[in-house]
Amino acid sequence: MVVLRLEDLRTGETGRIVKIKGNGPFRLRLMEMGFIPGAEVKVIRYAPLKDPVEYEIKGYHVSLRHEEAAKILVEKVS
C-alpha cells in the first residue's frame, strides 16, 4: 500500500482515506464532512489558480485548500 497526501492526487483520481493528521477543530470539521478512514474521495477539478480543489466524498462536493488536503493521507484506488 502506497500512502499519498490527498493533494497529490490529480483530476479524476480516487483515493481511500487512511488517516487524518492534526487535531482539534480542523480535524473534527473534516470528519463531520465525511473525511473518515475508509471513505473514498475523488478529485473533481482544480480552481484556475490551482487552489482550492473540488473533491467528491459520500455523494457531495467539497472544496479544500492544498494546505488542508496535505493533512489527509490516502491510498490510491484504481
N, C-alpha and C positions, 0 to 999 in steps of 0.2 A: 504494500500500500504506500503510495506516494502522497505525502501531505503537502498541500499548497495553501497559500493565503487566498481568500476569496477574490481579492483584487487581481490575482494573477490569471484568472480565467478570462477568456475572450468572448466576444459576442456569439451567442448560440451554444456555448458550452454549459454543461451542468455539473454541479458538484454536490456531494453529500457532506453535510456538516459533521465535523469530528469534534471540534472544541471551540469555545469562545473564550479568548483571552481577556484579561481585565476583570474588574469587579465593580460593584456599586451600581448607581443608577443607569449608567450606559449599558452594562451587561443585562440588567433587568429589562430595560426598554427593548433591547434586541430579542430577548427571549419572549417577551409579551407579543412581539410582532411575528413570532413563529420561527425564529432562528434558534432552533434547539438541535442538539446532536441527533443525527439520523435523518433530519429533514433534507430534502433536495432543493437546491436553489439554482435557477437558470439565469444566465446573463442575457438580458433583452437588448439593451443598447447603451452606448456611451453618449453623454452630452457632447455638444460641439467642441467644448474645450476639455473634454475627457474627464470632467468631474462635475457633477456626480454621475453614478452609473445606475441604471434601472435594472432591478432584479425581479424575478417572479418566484414567489415562495408560497406554498399552500394555496395556490389559485389567485393570489392577488399580487399587485406590483408595488414595489417599494424602491426608493432611491437612497443610496448610501454614498458618502464621500469615500475617497480612497483610504483615508486615514482610519475610517470606521471599518471598511471591508478588510483592511490589513489585520484586524484583530480576530477575524473569523477564519479558522482553519478548516479546509475541506479536502476530500479526496475526489479526484475527477471521476465522473460517471461516463462510461462510453455509450 
